[in-house]
Amino acid sequence: MCGRTCLTLDPDQVICACKYPKKSTRKEPDFKEKDDMKDGEGSEMETPEWRAEYNLGRRYQASYNIAPTDITPVIVSAAHFSDAEDQECARVVTPMMWGMIPFWHKGDYRRHGLTTNNCRLEHLMDSKLYRGPFKRGQRCVVICEGFYEWQTAGPAKKPSEREAYLVFVPQAADVKIYDKNTWSPQDVKLLRMAGLFDVWEDESGDKMYSYSIITFQSSKIMSWMHYRMPAILETEQQMNDWLDFKRVSDKEALATLRPATELQWHRVTKLVNNSRNKSEECNKPIELAAKPAKPPMNKTMMSWLNARKKREDQIKAKQSDDEDQEKEATTMGGTSADGSPVERPAKRPRFRDFKRNRTAAPPQSSGS
């Protein structure tokens, strides 16, 4: 399963991090060539084009906490936009919405009622939603610095109590994926996940590009954390075979999807539980993350509370003064407004005084 990702690069940095070997071929390389294609070394590198579609006016925004329905960069074959022969092996980066919109949906694209951020590989060919895009070759690669996963394997816990982790691909020794001061777009290794995309049109003919991430049962590397994992593309050959829909058949493309063999992770704070939290503390190891500060109070609310407290203090002070004056007049006497003396009010007779007076009175004789 994949329900949250992290990508903090702007568009220029994204295409820089997505450079690929020029003139990539479908030919299966030998072991040495595979290593070169995996590391991106020994070949002239090509920079993909950034192609920003309208997407109903929505734009990609870099974030430490990306959630479904957000717009994120996705790699596709340039052949989807051009029939030129030299574009068959070229790549294009296009922002799309996470969560495929069903082609049959009418009305507000956000209200189709389905959860489409992930596509199960086992049911791909039986799905009314995903079968069409796959058959049309609408294969894509979703990129990120890492994805967040919550540990669901093991003893059952409430969702709010589950530990969260950032999962990413191994980096160079001096690169810390959570600290951008230790790397640049040229040397960071992005995590690449296989996906499918589609193009939805509203009543006005405006288009929205959207995608789903393909998942399958977790292998040993992640089964301790979660029973599902995304289809991660580790090598350039996998990237080529998945994206090249004109040369690579559906069956061959599916064969490229296999569990990742090398992944790393660290535990993060529960800030990521709320998709509105976009702090840079989200992707840091839990032992390095700062404790979340209380959000600043709205200025209008603060001034209203201060004015209310001032009025309450004034009322309390007035009540206290009135009580003191009344007490003083009751216990010590005083003068009225015209200067005449004010008598102290008589004490209420007590029962013991009444009893004493009755006992002391002499008995009266009865008349003869």
N, C-alpha and C positions, 0 to 999 in steps of 0.2 A: 504494500500500500504506500501511497505517497500523497500526503495532504498538505504539505507546506514546504516551501523552498526558500533559498537565500541567494540573491544576486544583487550585488552592490555596484555594478559597473554601468557607466553611461553608454549610449550607443556607440560612440567612437572606440571606447575601451572594449566593448563586447566584440566588435568585428576584429579588433586586434587580437583578442584572446581566442578567436575562432579561425585563425589562419590555418590553411590546410595545404598538403603537398600538391603542387601544380601537376596537371595532366595525370590525375589519378586514373587507374584502369581497373577493370573488372577482373583482370587476370589474377589468379591466386598466386601470391609470391611465395618464395622459399622462406625458411625460418629467419634468415638474416634480414630479408626485405620486410618481413612482418615486424621485426623489432624496430626497424627504421621508421616504418609507417606508424607504429604505435607511439614512438617518441617524437615524431615530427622532425627528425634530424636527417641530414644527408640529402635533402630535396629542396628545390626552390619552392618557397611558400607563397600561396595566393591568398589575398584578402577578400572575403566574401562581400557582396554588396548589401548595404542596409536598405531594405525596401519597406517603407512605412505606408501601410494601407490606411484607408480612412477609419475603418472600424467604428463607425457611428460616433466619431469625434474623440474616442478614447485613446490615450497614449500610454506608452510604457514608462514606468517610474521605478528606478532602482530601489531595492528595499531589502532589509535584513529579515523580513518576515512576509513572504509572498504567499497568498492564499488563493484558492479557486475563485474564479470570476475576475482576478487581476489580469492585466495585460503583461505578457512576458515575451522575450525574444525566442524565436524558434527557427531552426535551420531546415531549409527545404531545398530540393533541386531547382536550379534556375530554369530547367526545362518546363516547369509549371507555368512560367511567364514568357518563355521565348521558344520558338521552334528552330532557332539557329543551331547548327551542328556543334559549334564550339561551346554551346551552353549545356550540353548533355552532362558534362562532368563538373560544371560550375555549381557553386552553392550560393544561396541567398539567405539572409537573416531577415525574418519578417515578424513583427510583433503580432501576437494573437492572444485571444482570451482563453484562460485556462478553464476548461469545462466545455465539451462540445455541445453546441446548440442543435437539437434535433431538426432535421431538414423539414419535417412536417409541421413544426410549431408555428403558430400564428400569434401575433400580438407582441407584448413586451418580451424581449429575448431573455430577460432575467427570471421569468415566471413560467418556465416549462415544467418545473416540478420534478426533474430527474437529477440524480447525482451522477455526473459524467466526468469527474476529474480523473478517474482511472478507468481503464478498459482491461478486463480480464482476458488474457491470451486464450484460455481454454474455451471461451464462449465467443471469440471474435467472429468466427465464420457463421455463427448462428444468430448474431445480433442484427436486428433491423437497423440499428443506428450505425454500427461500425463496419458491417460487411460492405456497404456501398463505397465508402471512402477508401477502404483497403483495396477493393477490386479496381478502383480508379487510380491506384498508385499514389494516393495522397498520404504518403509516409513522411514523417518529420522527425527531427531530433530536438528535444527540449534540453536547454542548457541551464546550468546553475552552478554556484560554488559548492552547494551541498543541499541535501534535503533533510528535513526534520522528521524523526520517527519516534513514536511513543511505544514503550515496551508493554506489549500486551501478552507476551508469552510468560508462562509461570503462574504464580498465584493470582487469582482475580483481584483487581483493585478498581476503585472508582476512577472514572476518567481524570478527575482533578488530581488524583494521587499518583498517576503513572509517571515514571521518569521519562524525560524527553532527551533525545540525542540528535546531534548534527552528524550526518553521514556524508563522507566525501571521499574522493579518490586520493591515493598517496601523492604527496608533494615532494619537492626537493628538500634536502635536509634542513636548509635554513628558512624554509617557507612555512609560516603558520597561517593557515587559511582564515583564521578569525582575526588576524592582525594585518591590515592592508599596508602597514609600514614595512612589512617583511617581503612583499612581493609586488610585482607590476603586472599589467595585463599581458605582457609579452611572455612571462615565464610561469604564470599560474596555470594549473591544469583544471579545467572545468569538468564537472560531472555531466555526462551526456546520456539522456534517456530516450529510448525509442517511443514514438507516439504516432497518432493518426490525426489529421486535421480535416476540416470541412469548411465550406463557405456558405453562410446563411444570408438570405436577403429578406428585408422587411417589406412592408406594403409599398414603400416609396422606391424600392430598388436599391437601397443602400446596403452595402455588404458588411458582414462581420465575420472575420476569420477566428476560428476556435479550434481547440485541440484537446485530446485526452492522452494520458500517459499509460502505456501498456505495462501490466504487472502480471506476475506469475507466482507460483508457490516458492517460498524462500528456500534457498539452499542452506547448507550448514553455516555459511559465513554470517547469515542474518537470522536464522531460525530461532536463536535464543532471544531475539528482540521482538520480532513480529513474524507472523505466518505468511505474509505477502511481501514482495519486494519488486521494485521497478526493473524493467529490462534495460540494463546499463550497457552501453556500447563502449568497450575499452580500447579498441584498435581502430586505426584509420580504415582498414579493410572492412570492418563491420559497418563503419559509417558509410563507406562507398556503396556496399551491397544493400544497405537499408534505404538509402536515398535514391539510388539509380533505378527508378521504376521502369525505365525504357529498356534496360538491358537485363535486369535481374527479375526473374519470375517471382510470383507470389510465394511459391513453395520454397525457393532458394532464399528469399528475404526472411521468411519465418525461421529458416534454419540458422540465421545469424543471431537470433535472440537466444541467449543462454545466460545462466547466472554469472554475475561478476566473480572474479577470482581474487581481486585485491580491493579492499575497502578499509577505510579508517573511520573512527568516530570518537566523539567525546560527549559527555553529558552536559546539558545546558540547563538554564533556569526555566522556571515555569512561565516566564514572560511570554514565551512563544505560544502558550495555550490560547492567548487572546490575539487574534489576527490584527487588532488595532494597535498593538504594541510593535513599533517599528524601530525600537532603540538598537544601537550597536551592541548592547549587552546581550541581545538575543542569541547570537552565534558563538559567544565566548564560553570556554569551559566554565562549569559552575563554580569552581574554586577561584576563578579570576574575575567573575562578573560582580559588579557593584550591586549592593542591595537597592532594590527599586525605591526611588524617592516618591513621596506623595505628590500627586499632580498639583500644580499651582492653582489656587482658587481664582475664579473669575473676578475681575476688578469690580464689576457691578455688584456681584453678590457680596464681596468683601465690604464695600462701602455701605450696603444695606444692613449687614450684620453689625457693623460698627455704630451706625446711627440707631439701630434698635437697642443695642447695649447701652448707649448713652441715655436714651429715653428711660430705660428700665432703671438705670442708676439714679436718674433724677427723681423718678417716682418713689424709689426706695428711700432716698434722702429726705424727701418731703414727708413721707409717712413717718419716718423716724423722728423728725422735728415735731410733728403734731403729737405724737405719743409722748415725747418728753415734756411738752408744754402741758398736756392734760395731766400727766403724772404730778408735775410740780404744783399745778393748781389744786389738785386733789389732796395732796399730803401737806402742803405748807400754806395754803390760802393764797390770796393775792388781791389784786384790784381789778375792777372792770374797766371797760373802755372809757367811762366818764370819771374814773379815779376813785369811785366809792369802793369801800372794802367788800370783799366777797367772803361770805361766811363758809366755813368748812362744812360740808354736808354731815348731818347727824349719822352716828353709827347705827347700824341695824342692831336691834336687841338680839342677844344670844339666848339660847334655850337655858343655859346654866344660870344666867342672870334672872330669868323669869322664875326658875325653880327656887333660887335663893330668896328672892323677894316673897314668894308665896310661903316659904317655910318660916321666915322671920315675922310675918304678920300675926298678931294675936288673934286667937279664936273669938268669934262673936257669939255672945249669949243669946239664946232664943227668948223671945218675949213670953211673958206669962199670960 
